[in-house]
């Protein structure tokens, strides 16, 4: 089974085992992965963007 390409914020938080408030804090500080807003106002994260974001954390360490 292949992984889904797009995740909801809730799915992203569950995968990283973080609270939604932590994600909101990261986003407010510009430290979260790229988030896309759908026409209905819901947010989605693309796995490719999550991987790039995660890889950038390793480079910064």
C-alpha distance matrix in Angstrom:
0.0 3.8 6.7 9.2 12.2 14.9 15.7 18.7 21.3 20.7 17.0 18.2 21.1 19.0 16.8 20.1 21.9 24.7 26.9 26.9 30.5 29.5 27.2 30.1 32.5 30.4 30.2 34.0 34.7 32.5 30.2 26.9 24.3 25.0 24.6 24.8 26.7 25.8 28.8 28.5 29.0 25.6 24.1 20.7 19.5 17.5 15.2 17.4 20.4 19.3 18.7 22.2 23.7 22.5 23.7 27.0 27.5 27.5 30.1 32.3 32.4
3.8 0.0 3.8 6.5 8.8 11.9 13.3 16.7 19.2 19.2 15.5 16.2 19.4 17.9 15.4 18.5 20.8 23.3 25.5 25.2 28.7 27.5 25.0 27.8 30.1 27.8 27.4 31.2 31.8 29.4 27.3 24.0 21.1 21.6 21.4 21.6 23.8 23.2 26.3 26.4 26.7 23.3 21.5 18.0 16.5 14.1 11.7 13.7 16.9 16.0 15.4 18.7 20.5 19.5 20.7 23.8 24.7 24.9 27.1 29.4 29.9
6.7 3.8 0.0 3.8 6.4 8.9 9.8 13.2 15.6 15.7 12.0 12.4 15.7 14.5 12.1 15.1 17.5 19.7 21.9 21.5 25.0 23.8 21.2 24.0 26.3 24.1 23.7 27.5 28.2 25.9 23.8 20.4 17.7 18.3 18.1 18.6 20.8 20.5 23.9 23.8 23.7 20.3 18.2 14.7 13.0 11.0 8.7 11.3 14.0 12.8 12.8 16.2 17.5 16.6 18.2 21.2 21.8 22.4 24.8 26.7 27.2
9.2 6.5 3.8 0.0 3.8 5.7 7.1 10.4 13.3 13.8 10.5 11.3 14.9 14.2 12.4 15.4 17.8 19.4 21.0 20.1 23.6 22.8 19.9 22.3 24.9 22.9 22.0 25.7 26.8 24.5 22.8 19.2 16.4 16.5 15.6 15.6 17.5 16.9 20.2 20.1 20.2 16.9 15.1 11.6 10.6 8.9 7.8 10.8 13.0 12.3 13.2 16.2 17.3 17.1 19.1 21.6 22.3 23.5 25.7 27.3 28.2
12.2 8.8 6.4 3.8 0.0 3.8 6.8 10.4 13.1 14.6 11.8 11.6 15.4 15.6 13.8 16.1 19.0 20.0 21.6 20.2 23.4 22.5 19.2 21.4 23.9 21.6 20.3 24.0 25.0 22.3 20.9 17.4 14.2 13.7 13.2 12.9 15.3 15.0 18.3 18.9 18.8 15.8 13.6 9.9 8.5 5.8 5.5 7.8 10.0 10.3 11.4 13.8 15.1 15.7 17.4 19.5 20.8 22.2 23.9 25.5 26.9
14.9 11.9 8.9 5.7 3.8 0.0 3.8 6.9 9.7 11.6 9.5 9.5 13.2 13.9 12.8 15.0 17.6 18.0 19.0 17.2 20.4 19.9 16.5 18.2 21.1 19.1 17.6 21.1 22.5 20.1 19.0 15.3 12.5 11.7 10.3 9.9 11.9 11.7 15.2 15.5 15.2 12.0 9.9 6.2 5.6 4.6 6.1 9.0 9.8 9.9 12.2 14.2 14.7 15.7 18.0 19.6 20.6 22.5 24.3 25.4 26.8
15.7 13.3 9.8 7.1 6.8 3.8 0.0 3.8 6.4 7.9 5.8 6.1 9.6 10.4 9.9 12.1 14.2 14.6 15.4 13.7 17.1 16.7 13.5 15.5 18.5 16.9 15.7 19.2 20.8 18.8 17.5 13.7 11.6 11.7 9.9 10.4 12.0 12.3 15.9 15.4 14.5 10.9 8.6 5.5 5.2 6.3 7.3 10.8 10.8 9.7 12.5 14.9 14.4 15.0 17.9 19.4 19.7 21.9 24.0 24.7 25.8
18.7 16.7 13.2 10.4 10.4 6.9 3.8 0.0 3.8 5.3 5.2 6.3 8.6 9.9 10.7 12.6 13.9 13.6 13.5 11.2 14.6 15.0 11.9 13.3 16.6 15.8 14.3 17.5 19.6 18.2 17.3 13.6 12.3 12.2 9.5 10.0 10.5 11.0 14.3 13.1 11.9 8.1 6.3 4.9 6.4 9.0 10.7 14.0 13.1 11.9 15.2 17.2 16.1 16.9 20.2 21.1 21.1 23.6 25.8 25.9 27.0
21.3 19.2 15.6 13.3 13.1 9.7 6.4 3.8 0.0 3.8 5.5 5.1 6.1 8.5 9.9 10.7 11.8 10.6 10.3 7.7 10.9 11.3 8.2 9.6 13.0 12.3 11.2 14.3 16.4 15.4 14.5 10.9 10.6 11.2 8.7 10.3 10.9 12.4 15.8 14.5 12.3 8.9 6.5 6.3 7.0 10.4 11.8 14.8 13.1 11.4 15.0 16.7 14.8 15.5 19.1 19.6 19.1 21.9 24.1 23.8 24.7
20.7 19.2 15.7 13.8 14.6 11.6 7.9 5.3 3.8 0.0 3.8 5.4 5.1 6.1 8.7 10.0 10.0 9.5 8.8 7.1 10.9 11.6 9.5 11.3 14.5 14.4 13.9 16.8 18.9 18.4 17.1 13.7 13.7 14.8 12.5 14.0 14.2 15.2 18.3 16.4 14.6 11.1 9.6 9.5 10.2 13.2 13.8 17.3 16.1 13.9 17.0 19.3 17.3 17.4 21.1 21.9 20.9 23.5 26.1 25.8 26.2
17.0 15.5 12.0 10.5 11.8 9.5 5.8 5.2 5.5 3.8 0.0 3.8 5.5 5.0 6.2 8.7 9.6 10.3 11.0 10.1 13.8 13.7 11.5 14.0 16.8 15.9 15.7 19.0 20.6 19.6 17.8 14.3 13.5 14.8 13.0 14.5 15.4 16.1 19.4 18.0 16.6 12.9 11.1 9.5 9.4 11.4 11.3 15.0 14.6 12.1 14.8 17.6 16.2 15.8 19.3 20.8 20.0 22.1 24.9 25.1 25.4
18.2 16.2 12.4 11.3 11.6 9.5 6.1 6.3 5.1 5.4 3.8 0.0 3.8 5.4 5.2 6.4 8.4 8.6 10.0 9.3 12.6 11.6 9.0 12.0 14.4 12.9 12.9 16.4 17.6 16.4 14.3 10.8 10.1 11.9 10.9 13.2 14.8 16.3 19.9 19.0 17.1 13.6 10.9 9.1 7.7 9.8 9.4 12.7 11.7 8.9 11.8 14.3 12.6 12.2 15.8 17.1 16.2 18.5 21.2 21.3 21.8
21.1 19.4 15.7 14.9 15.4 13.2 9.6 8.6 6.1 5.1 5.5 3.8 0.0 3.8 5.5 5.2 5.7 5.1 6.3 6.3 9.6 8.7 7.1 10.3 12.4 11.6 12.4 15.5 16.7 16.3 14.1 11.1 11.7 14.0 12.9 15.5 16.7 18.5 21.9 20.6 18.3 15.0 12.5 11.8 10.8 13.4 13.0 16.1 14.7 11.6 14.4 16.6 14.3 13.6 17.4 18.2 16.7 19.1 21.9 21.5 21.5
19.0 17.9 14.5 14.2 15.6 13.9 10.4 9.9 8.5 6.1 5.0 5.4 3.8 0.0 3.8 5.5 4.8 6.5 8.0 9.0 12.4 11.7 10.8 13.9 15.9 15.3 16.2 19.3 20.4 20.1 17.6 14.7 14.8 17.1 16.0 18.2 19.4 20.6 23.9 22.4 20.5 17.0 15.0 13.9 13.0 15.0 14.0 17.5 16.8 13.6 15.8 18.6 16.8 15.5 19.0 20.5 18.9 20.7 23.9 23.8 23.5
16.8 15.4 12.1 12.4 13.8 12.8 9.9 10.7 9.9 8.7 6.2 5.2 5.5 3.8 0.0 3.8 5.5 8.0 10.6 11.7 14.8 13.3 12.0 15.5 17.1 15.7 16.7 20.1 20.7 19.9 17.1 14.1 13.6 16.2 15.8 18.2 20.0 21.3 24.9 23.8 22.1 18.5 16.0 14.0 12.3 13.4 11.6 14.8 14.7 11.2 12.7 15.9 14.5 12.7 16.0 18.0 16.5 18.0 21.2 21.6 21.2
20.1 18.5 15.1 15.4 16.1 15.0 12.1 12.6 10.7 10.0 8.7 6.4 5.2 5.5 3.8 0.0 3.8 5.5 8.9 10.5 12.9 10.6 9.9 13.7 14.6 13.0 14.7 17.9 18.0 17.5 14.4 12.0 12.3 15.4 15.6 18.6 20.5 22.4 26.0 25.1 22.9 19.6 16.8 15.2 13.1 14.5 12.8 15.4 14.6 10.9 12.4 15.0 12.9 10.9 14.4 15.8 13.8 15.4 18.7 18.7 18.1
21.9 20.8 17.5 17.8 19.0 17.6 14.2 13.9 11.8 10.0 9.6 8.4 5.7 4.8 5.5 3.8 0.0 3.8 6.9 9.6 11.9 10.2 10.5 14.0 14.9 14.2 16.2 18.9 19.3 19.5 16.6 14.4 15.3 18.4 18.0 20.9 22.3 24.1 27.5 26.2 23.9 20.6 18.2 17.2 15.8 17.6 16.2 19.1 18.1 14.5 16.2 18.7 16.4 14.4 17.9 19.2 16.8 18.4 21.8 21.3 20.4
24.7 23.3 19.7 19.4 20.0 18.0 14.6 13.6 10.6 9.5 10.3 8.6 5.1 6.5 8.0 5.5 3.8 0.0 3.8 6.6 8.2 6.4 7.3 10.5 11.2 11.0 13.1 15.5 16.0 16.6 14.0 12.2 13.9 16.9 16.4 19.5 20.7 22.9 26.1 24.8 22.1 19.1 16.7 16.4 15.2 17.7 16.9 19.5 17.9 14.5 16.7 18.7 15.8 14.5 18.1 18.6 16.2 18.4 21.4 20.4 19.8
26.9 25.5 21.9 21.0 21.6 19.0 15.4 13.5 10.3 8.8 11.0 10.0 6.3 8.0 10.6 8.9 6.9 3.8 0.0 3.8 5.3 5.2 6.7 8.8 10.0 11.0 12.7 14.5 15.7 16.8 14.9 13.1 15.2 17.7 16.6 19.3 19.9 22.0 24.9 23.2 20.4 17.7 15.9 16.4 16.0 19.0 18.9 21.7 19.7 16.7 19.4 21.1 18.1 17.4 21.1 21.2 18.9 21.5 24.3 23.0 22.6
26.9 25.2 21.5 20.1 20.2 17.2 13.7 11.2 7.7 7.1 10.1 9.3 6.3 9.0 11.7 10.5 9.6 6.6 3.8 0.0 3.8 5.4 5.1 6.2 8.6 9.9 10.5 12.3 14.3 15.2 14.0 11.7 13.7 15.5 13.8 16.3 16.5 18.6 21.4 19.7 16.8 14.2 12.6 13.6 13.8 17.2 17.9 20.6 18.4 15.9 19.1 20.5 17.5 17.6 21.4 21.3 19.5 22.4 24.9 23.5 23.8
30.5 28.7 25.0 23.6 23.4 20.4 17.1 14.6 10.9 10.9 13.8 12.6 9.6 12.4 14.8 12.9 11.9 8.2 5.3 3.8 0.0 3.8 5.4 5.0 6.1 8.6 9.7 10.4 12.3 14.1 13.3 12.0 14.8 16.7 15.3 18.0 18.0 20.6 23.1 21.5 18.3 16.4 14.7 16.3 16.3 19.8 20.6 22.9 20.2 18.0 21.1 22.0 18.6 18.9 22.5 21.8 19.7 22.9 25.1 23.2 23.4
29.5 27.5 23.8 22.8 22.5 19.9 16.7 15.0 11.3 11.6 13.7 11.6 8.7 11.7 13.3 10.6 10.2 6.4 5.2 5.4 3.8 0.0 3.8 5.4 5.0 6.2 8.5 9.8 10.6 12.2 10.6 9.7 12.7 15.2 14.7 18.0 18.8 21.6 24.5 23.4 20.1 18.0 15.6 16.4 15.6 18.7 19.0 21.0 18.3 15.7 18.5 19.3 15.7 15.7 19.2 18.5 16.2 19.2 21.5 19.6 19.6
27.2 25.0 21.2 19.9 19.2 16.5 13.5 11.9 8.2 9.5 11.5 9.0 7.1 10.8 12.0 9.9 10.5 7.3 6.7 5.1 5.4 3.8 0.0 3.8 5.4 5.1 6.1 8.6 9.9 10.4 8.9 6.9 9.5 11.7 11.0 14.2 15.2 18.1 21.2 20.3 17.1 14.8 12.1 12.7 11.9 15.1 15.8 17.8 15.0 12.7 15.9 16.6 13.2 13.8 17.4 16.7 15.1 18.4 20.5 19.0 19.6
30.1 27.8 24.0 22.3 21.4 18.2 15.5 13.3 9.6 11.3 14.0 12.0 10.3 13.9 15.5 13.7 14.0 10.5 8.8 6.2 5.0 5.4 3.8 0.0 3.8 5.5 5.0 6.1 8.6 9.8 9.7 8.3 11.2 12.5 11.2 14.0 14.3 17.4 20.0 19.0 15.5 14.0 11.8 13.5 13.4 16.9 18.3 20.0 16.9 15.4 18.7 19.0 15.6 16.8 20.2 19.0 17.7 21.2 22.8 21.0 22.0
32.5 30.1 26.3 24.9 23.9 21.1 18.5 16.6 13.0 14.5 16.8 14.4 12.4 15.9 17.1 14.6 14.9 11.2 10.0 8.6 6.1 5.0 5.4 3.8 0.0 3.8 5.4 5.1 6.3 8.6 8.4 8.5 12.1 13.9 13.6 16.7 17.4 20.7 23.3 22.6 19.0 17.7 15.3 16.7 16.0 19.2 20.2 21.6 18.3 16.6 19.5 19.3 15.7 16.7 19.8 18.2 16.4 20.0 21.4 19.0 19.8
30.4 27.8 24.1 22.9 21.6 19.1 16.9 15.8 12.3 14.4 15.9 12.9 11.6 15.3 15.7 13.0 14.2 11.0 11.0 9.9 8.6 6.2 5.1 5.5 3.8 0.0 3.8 5.5 5.2 6.1 4.8 5.0 8.8 11.1 11.6 15.2 16.6 20.0 23.0 22.8 19.3 17.7 14.7 15.3 13.9 16.7 17.4 18.4 15.0 13.3 16.1 15.7 12.0 13.1 16.1 14.4 12.8 16.5 17.8 15.7 16.8
30.2 27.4 23.7 22.0 20.3 17.6 15.7 14.3 11.2 13.9 15.7 12.9 12.4 16.2 16.7 14.7 16.2 13.1 12.7 10.5 9.7 8.5 6.1 5.0 5.4 3.8 0.0 3.8 5.3 5.0 5.7 4.8 7.8 8.8 8.8 12.0 13.2 16.8 19.5 19.6 16.0 14.9 12.0 13.0 12.1 15.1 16.6 17.5 13.9 13.0 16.2 15.6 12.2 14.2 17.2 15.4 14.7 18.5 19.4 17.6 19.3
34.0 31.2 27.5 25.7 24.0 21.1 19.2 17.5 14.3 16.8 19.0 16.4 15.5 19.3 20.1 17.9 18.9 15.5 14.5 12.3 10.4 9.8 8.6 6.1 5.1 5.5 3.8 0.0 3.8 5.6 7.6 8.2 11.4 12.0 11.8 14.6 15.1 18.8 21.0 21.0 17.3 16.8 14.4 16.1 15.6 18.7 20.4 21.1 17.4 16.8 19.8 18.8 15.5 17.5 20.2 18.0 17.2 20.9 21.6 19.3 21.0
34.7 31.8 28.2 26.8 25.0 22.5 20.8 19.6 16.4 18.9 20.6 17.6 16.7 20.4 20.7 18.0 19.3 16.0 15.7 14.3 12.3 10.6 9.9 8.6 6.3 5.2 5.3 3.8 0.0 3.8 5.5 7.9 11.2 12.5 13.4 16.5 17.8 21.5 23.9 24.3 20.6 19.9 17.1 18.2 17.0 19.6 20.7 20.9 17.3 16.5 19.0 17.6 14.1 16.0 18.3 15.7 14.7 18.4 18.7 16.0 17.8
32.5 29.4 25.9 24.5 22.3 20.1 18.8 18.2 15.4 18.4 19.6 16.4 16.3 20.1 19.9 17.5 19.5 16.6 16.8 15.2 14.1 12.2 10.4 9.8 8.6 6.1 5.0 5.6 3.8 0.0 3.8 5.8 8.4 9.2 10.8 13.9 15.7 19.5 22.1 22.9 19.4 18.7 15.5 16.1 14.5 16.7 18.0 17.8 14.0 13.8 16.3 14.5 11.3 13.8 15.8 13.2 13.0 16.7 16.8 14.7 17.0
30.2 27.3 23.8 22.8 20.9 19.0 17.5 17.3 14.5 17.1 17.8 14.3 14.1 17.6 17.1 14.4 16.6 14.0 14.9 14.0 13.3 10.6 8.9 9.7 8.4 4.8 5.7 7.6 5.5 3.8 0.0 3.8 6.8 9.1 11.2 14.8 17.0 20.6 23.6 24.2 20.9 19.4 16.0 15.9 13.7 15.6 16.1 16.1 12.6 11.6 13.7 12.3 8.7 10.6 12.8 10.5 9.6 13.4 14.0 12.0 13.9
26.9 24.0 20.4 19.2 17.4 15.3 13.7 13.6 10.9 13.7 14.3 10.8 11.1 14.7 14.1 12.0 14.4 12.2 13.1 11.7 12.0 9.7 6.9 8.3 8.5 5.0 4.8 8.2 7.9 5.8 3.8 0.0 3.8 6.5 8.0 11.8 14.1 17.5 20.8 21.2 18.0 16.2 12.6 12.2 10.0 12.2 12.9 13.5 10.0 8.8 11.6 11.0 7.5 9.5 12.4 11.0 10.5 14.2 15.3 14.1 15.9
24.3 21.1 17.7 16.4 14.2 12.5 11.6 12.3 10.6 13.7 13.5 10.1 11.7 14.8 13.6 12.3 15.3 13.9 15.2 13.7 14.8 12.7 9.5 11.2 12.1 8.8 7.8 11.4 11.2 8.4 6.8 3.8 0.0 3.8 6.3 9.8 12.9 15.9 19.4 20.2 17.5 15.5 11.7 10.3 7.4 8.8 9.6 9.8 6.3 5.6 8.7 8.1 5.4 8.1 10.8 10.0 10.6 13.9 14.9 14.6 16.7
25.0 21.6 18.3 16.5 13.7 11.7 11.7 12.2 11.2 14.8 14.8 11.9 14.0 17.1 16.2 15.4 18.4 16.9 17.7 15.5 16.7 15.2 11.7 12.5 13.9 11.1 8.8 12.0 12.5 9.2 9.1 6.5 3.8 0.0 3.8 6.7 10.1 13.1 16.4 17.8 15.3 13.7 10.1 8.8 6.6 7.9 10.0 9.8 6.2 7.5 10.6 9.5 8.0 11.2 13.3 12.4 13.8 17.0 17.5 17.3 19.8
24.6 21.4 18.1 15.6 13.2 10.3 9.9 9.5 8.7 12.5 13.0 10.9 12.9 16.0 15.8 15.6 18.0 16.4 16.6 13.8 15.3 14.7 11.0 11.2 13.6 11.6 8.8 11.8 13.4 10.8 11.2 8.0 6.3 3.8 0.0 3.8 6.6 9.7 13.2 14.1 11.6 10.0 6.3 5.8 5.1 7.8 10.7 11.5 8.5 9.4 12.9 12.7 11.2 13.9 16.5 15.9 16.8 20.1 21.0 20.7 22.9
24.8 21.6 18.6 15.6 12.9 9.9 10.4 10.0 10.3 14.0 14.5 13.2 15.5 18.2 18.2 18.6 20.9 19.5 19.3 16.3 18.0 18.0 14.2 14.0 16.7 15.2 12.0 14.6 16.5 13.9 14.8 11.8 9.8 6.7 3.8 0.0 3.8 6.4 9.8 11.3 9.4 8.3 5.6 5.3 6.3 8.3 11.9 12.6 10.3 12.0 15.3 15.0 14.3 17.1 19.4 19.0 20.3 23.4 24.1 24.0 26.4
26.7 23.8 20.8 17.5 15.3 11.9 12.0 10.5 10.9 14.2 15.4 14.8 16.7 19.4 20.0 20.5 22.3 20.7 19.9 16.5 18.0 18.8 15.2 14.3 17.4 16.6 13.2 15.1 17.8 15.7 17.0 14.1 12.9 10.1 6.6 3.8 0.0 3.8 6.7 7.9 5.7 5.7 4.6 6.5 9.1 11.4 15.1 16.2 14.1 15.3 18.8 18.7 17.7 20.4 22.9 22.4 23.5 26.7 27.5 27.2 29.5
25.8 23.2 20.5 16.9 15.0 11.7 12.3 11.0 12.4 15.2 16.1 16.3 18.5 20.6 21.3 22.4 24.1 22.9 22.0 18.6 20.6 21.6 18.1 17.4 20.7 20.0 16.8 18.8 21.5 19.5 20.6 17.5 15.9 13.1 9.7 6.4 3.8 0.0 3.8 5.3 5.2 5.4 6.2 7.4 10.7 12.4 16.1 17.5 16.0 17.4 20.7 21.0 20.4 22.9 25.4 25.3 26.4 29.5 30.4 30.4 32.6
28.8 26.3 23.9 20.2 18.3 15.2 15.9 14.3 15.8 18.3 19.4 19.9 21.9 23.9 24.9 26.0 27.5 26.1 24.9 21.4 23.1 24.5 21.2 20.0 23.3 23.0 19.5 21.0 23.9 22.1 23.6 20.8 19.4 16.4 13.2 9.8 6.7 3.8 0.0 3.8 5.4 7.5 9.4 11.2 14.5 16.1 19.8 21.0 19.6 21.2 24.4 24.6 24.0 26.6 29.0 28.8 30.0 33.1 33.9 33.7 36.1
28.5 26.4 23.8 20.1 18.9 15.5 15.4 13.1 14.5 16.4 18.0 19.0 20.6 22.4 23.8 25.1 26.2 24.8 23.2 19.7 21.5 23.4 20.3 19.0 22.6 22.8 19.6 21.0 24.3 22.9 24.2 21.2 20.2 17.8 14.1 11.3 7.9 5.3 3.8 0.0 3.8 5.7 8.9 11.2 14.9 17.1 20.5 22.4 21.0 21.9 25.3 25.9 25.0 27.3 30.0 30.0 30.7 33.9 35.0 34.7 36.7
29.0 26.7 23.7 20.2 18.8 15.2 14.5 11.9 12.3 14.6 16.6 17.1 18.3 20.5 22.1 22.9 23.9 22.1 20.4 16.8 18.3 20.1 17.1 15.5 19.0 19.3 16.0 17.3 20.6 19.4 20.9 18.0 17.5 15.3 11.6 9.4 5.7 5.2 5.4 3.8 0.0 3.8 6.6 9.8 13.3 16.0 19.4 21.2 19.3 20.0 23.6 24.0 22.6 25.0 27.8 27.4 28.0 31.3 32.4 31.8 33.8
25.6 23.3 20.3 16.9 15.8 12.0 10.9 8.1 8.9 11.1 12.9 13.6 15.0 17.0 18.5 19.6 20.6 19.1 17.7 14.2 16.4 18.0 14.8 14.0 17.7 17.7 14.9 16.8 19.9 18.7 19.4 16.2 15.5 13.7 10.0 8.3 5.7 5.4 7.5 5.7 3.8 0.0 3.8 6.8 10.5 13.4 16.5 18.7 17.1 17.3 20.9 21.8 20.4 22.4 25.4 25.4 25.8 28.9 30.4 30.0 31.7
24.1 21.5 18.2 15.1 13.6 9.9 8.6 6.3 6.5 9.6 11.1 10.9 12.5 15.0 16.0 16.8 18.2 16.7 15.9 12.6 14.7 15.6 12.1 11.8 15.3 14.7 12.0 14.4 17.1 15.5 16.0 12.6 11.7 10.1 6.3 5.6 4.6 6.2 9.4 8.9 6.6 3.8 0.0 3.8 7.0 10.3 13.3 15.5 13.5 13.6 17.3 18.1 16.6 18.7 21.7 21.6 22.0 25.2 26.6 26.3 28.0
20.7 18.0 14.7 11.6 9.9 6.2 5.5 4.9 6.3 9.5 9.5 9.1 11.8 13.9 14.0 15.2 17.2 16.4 16.4 13.6 16.3 16.4 12.7 13.5 16.7 15.3 13.0 16.1 18.2 16.1 15.9 12.2 10.3 8.8 5.8 5.3 6.5 7.4 11.2 11.2 9.8 6.8 3.8 0.0 3.8 6.7 9.7 12.0 10.6 10.8 14.3 15.4 14.5 16.4 19.2 19.6 20.3 23.1 24.6 24.8 26.5
19.5 16.5 13.0 10.6 8.5 5.6 5.2 6.4 7.0 10.2 9.4 7.7 10.8 13.0 12.3 13.1 15.8 15.2 16.0 13.8 16.3 15.6 11.9 13.4 16.0 13.9 12.1 15.6 17.0 14.5 13.7 10.0 7.4 6.6 5.1 6.3 9.1 10.7 14.5 14.9 13.3 10.5 7.0 3.8 0.0 3.8 6.5 8.6 7.0 7.0 10.5 11.7 10.9 12.7 15.4 16.1 16.9 19.5 21.0 21.4 23.2
17.5 14.1 11.0 8.9 5.8 4.6 6.3 9.0 10.4 13.2 11.4 9.8 13.4 15.0 13.4 14.5 17.6 17.7 19.0 17.2 19.8 18.7 15.1 16.9 19.2 16.7 15.1 18.7 19.6 16.7 15.6 12.2 8.8 7.9 7.8 8.3 11.4 12.4 16.1 17.1 16.0 13.4 10.3 6.7 3.8 0.0 3.8 5.5 5.3 6.3 8.8 10.1 10.7 12.3 14.3 15.5 16.9 19.1 20.4 21.4 23.3
15.2 11.7 8.7 7.8 5.5 6.1 7.3 10.7 11.8 13.8 11.3 9.4 13.0 14.0 11.6 12.8 16.2 16.9 18.9 17.9 20.6 19.0 15.8 18.3 20.2 17.4 16.6 20.4 20.7 18.0 16.1 12.9 9.6 10.0 10.7 11.9 15.1 16.1 19.8 20.5 19.4 16.5 13.3 9.7 6.5 3.8 0.0 3.8 5.4 4.9 6.1 8.6 9.7 10.3 12.1 14.1 15.3 16.9 18.6 20.1 21.5
17.4 13.7 11.3 10.8 7.8 9.0 10.8 14.0 14.8 17.3 15.0 12.7 16.1 17.5 14.8 15.4 19.1 19.5 21.7 20.6 22.9 21.0 17.8 20.0 21.6 18.4 17.5 21.1 20.9 17.8 16.1 13.5 9.8 9.8 11.5 12.6 16.2 17.5 21.0 22.4 21.2 18.7 15.5 12.0 8.6 5.5 3.8 0.0 3.8 5.4 5.1 6.3 8.6 9.8 10.5 12.4 14.5 15.8 16.8 18.6 20.5
20.4 16.9 14.0 13.0 10.0 9.8 10.8 13.1 13.1 16.1 14.6 11.7 14.7 16.8 14.7 14.6 18.1 17.9 19.7 18.4 20.2 18.3 15.0 16.9 18.3 15.0 13.9 17.4 17.3 14.0 12.6 10.0 6.3 6.2 8.5 10.3 14.1 16.0 19.6 21.0 19.3 17.1 13.5 10.6 7.0 5.3 5.4 3.8 0.0 3.8 5.4 5.1 6.1 8.5 9.8 10.5 12.5 14.6 15.5 16.6 18.8
19.3 16.0 12.8 12.3 10.3 9.9 9.7 11.9 11.4 13.9 12.1 8.9 11.6 13.6 11.2 10.9 14.5 14.5 16.7 15.9 18.0 15.7 12.7 15.4 16.6 13.3 13.0 16.8 16.5 13.8 11.6 8.8 5.6 7.5 9.4 12.0 15.3 17.4 21.2 21.9 20.0 17.3 13.6 10.8 7.0 6.3 4.9 5.4 3.8 0.0 3.8 5.5 5.1 6.0 8.5 9.8 10.8 12.8 14.5 15.5 17.0
18.7 15.4 12.8 13.2 11.4 12.2 12.5 15.2 15.0 17.0 14.8 11.8 14.4 15.8 12.7 12.4 16.2 16.7 19.4 19.1 21.1 18.5 15.9 18.7 19.5 16.1 16.2 19.8 19.0 16.3 13.7 11.6 8.7 10.6 12.9 15.3 18.8 20.7 24.4 25.3 23.6 20.9 17.3 14.3 10.5 8.8 6.1 5.1 5.4 3.8 0.0 3.8 5.4 5.0 6.0 8.5 9.9 10.9 12.6 14.4 15.8
22.2 18.7 16.2 16.2 13.8 14.2 14.9 17.2 16.7 19.3 17.6 14.3 16.6 18.6 15.9 15.0 18.7 18.7 21.1 20.5 22.0 19.3 16.6 19.0 19.3 15.7 15.6 18.8 17.6 14.5 12.3 11.0 8.1 9.5 12.7 15.0 18.7 21.0 24.6 25.9 24.0 21.8 18.1 15.4 11.7 10.1 8.6 6.3 5.1 5.5 3.8 0.0 3.8 5.5 5.1 6.2 8.8 10.2 10.7 12.5 14.6
23.7 20.5 17.5 17.3 15.1 14.7 14.4 16.1 14.8 17.3 16.2 12.6 14.3 16.8 14.5 12.9 16.4 15.8 18.1 17.5 18.6 15.7 13.2 15.6 15.7 12.0 12.2 15.5 14.1 11.3 8.7 7.5 5.4 8.0 11.2 14.3 17.7 20.4 24.0 25.0 22.6 20.4 16.6 14.5 10.9 10.7 9.7 8.6 6.1 5.1 5.4 3.8 0.0 3.8 5.5 5.1 6.6 9.2 10.1 10.8 12.9
22.5 19.5 16.6 17.1 15.7 15.7 15.0 16.9 15.5 17.4 15.8 12.2 13.6 15.5 12.7 10.9 14.4 14.5 17.4 17.6 18.9 15.7 13.8 16.8 16.7 13.1 14.2 17.5 16.0 13.8 10.6 9.5 8.1 11.2 13.9 17.1 20.4 22.9 26.6 27.3 25.0 22.4 18.7 16.4 12.7 12.3 10.3 9.8 8.5 6.0 5.0 5.5 3.8 0.0 3.8 5.4 5.2 6.9 9.1 10.2 11.2
23.7 20.7 18.2 19.1 17.4 18.0 17.9 20.2 19.1 21.1 19.3 15.8 17.4 19.0 16.0 14.4 17.9 18.1 21.1 21.4 22.5 19.2 17.4 20.2 19.8 16.1 17.2 20.2 18.3 15.8 12.8 12.4 10.8 13.3 16.5 19.4 22.9 25.4 29.0 30.0 27.8 25.4 21.7 19.2 15.4 14.3 12.1 10.5 9.8 8.5 6.0 5.1 5.5 3.8 0.0 3.8 5.3 5.3 6.6 9.0 10.3
27.0 23.8 21.2 21.6 19.5 19.6 19.4 21.1 19.6 21.9 20.8 17.1 18.2 20.5 18.0 15.8 19.2 18.6 21.2 21.3 21.8 18.5 16.7 19.0 18.2 14.4 15.4 18.0 15.7 13.2 10.5 11.0 10.0 12.4 15.9 19.0 22.4 25.3 28.8 30.0 27.4 25.4 21.6 19.6 16.1 15.5 14.1 12.4 10.5 9.8 8.5 6.2 5.1 5.4 3.8 0.0 3.8 5.4 5.1 6.3 8.8
27.5 24.7 21.8 22.3 20.8 20.6 19.7 21.1 19.1 20.9 20.0 16.2 16.7 18.9 16.5 13.8 16.8 16.2 18.9 19.5 19.7 16.2 15.1 17.7 16.4 12.8 14.7 17.2 14.7 13.0 9.6 10.5 10.6 13.8 16.8 20.3 23.5 26.4 30.0 30.7 28.0 25.8 22.0 20.3 16.9 16.9 15.3 14.5 12.5 10.8 9.9 8.8 6.6 5.2 5.3 3.8 0.0 3.8 5.4 5.2 6.4
27.5 24.9 22.4 23.5 22.2 22.5 21.9 23.6 21.9 23.5 22.1 18.5 19.1 20.7 18.0 15.4 18.4 18.4 21.5 22.4 22.9 19.2 18.4 21.2 20.0 16.5 18.5 20.9 18.4 16.7 13.4 14.2 13.9 17.0 20.1 23.4 26.7 29.5 33.1 33.9 31.3 28.9 25.2 23.1 19.5 19.1 16.9 15.8 14.6 12.8 10.9 10.2 9.2 6.9 5.3 5.4 3.8 0.0 3.8 5.4 5.3
30.1 27.1 24.8 25.7 23.9 24.3 24.0 25.8 24.1 26.1 24.9 21.2 21.9 23.9 21.2 18.7 21.8 21.4 24.3 24.9 25.1 21.5 20.5 22.8 21.4 17.8 19.4 21.6 18.7 16.8 14.0 15.3 14.9 17.5 21.0 24.1 27.5 30.4 33.9 35.0 32.4 30.4 26.6 24.6 21.0 20.4 18.6 16.8 15.5 14.5 12.6 10.7 10.1 9.1 6.6 5.1 5.4 3.8 0.0 3.8 5.6
32.3 29.4 26.7 27.3 25.5 25.4 24.7 25.9 23.8 25.8 25.1 21.3 21.5 23.8 21.6 18.7 21.3 20.4 23.0 23.5 23.2 19.6 19.0 21.0 19.0 15.7 17.6 19.3 16.0 14.7 12.0 14.1 14.6 17.3 20.7 24.0 27.2 30.4 33.7 34.7 31.8 30.0 26.3 24.8 21.4 21.4 20.1 18.6 16.6 15.5 14.4 12.5 10.8 10.2 9.0 6.3 5.2 5.4 3.8 0.0 3.8
32.4 29.9 27.2 28.2 26.9 26.8 25.8 27.0 24.7 26.2 25.4 21.8 21.5 23.5 21.2 18.1 20.4 19.8 22.6 23.8 23.4 19.6 19.6 22.0 19.8 16.8 19.3 21.0 17.8 17.0 13.9 15.9 16.7 19.8 22.9 26.4 29.5 32.6 36.1 36.7 33.8 31.7 28.0 26.5 23.2 23.3 21.5 20.5 18.8 17.0 15.8 14.6 12.9 11.2 10.3 8.8 6.4 5.3 5.6 3.8 0.0
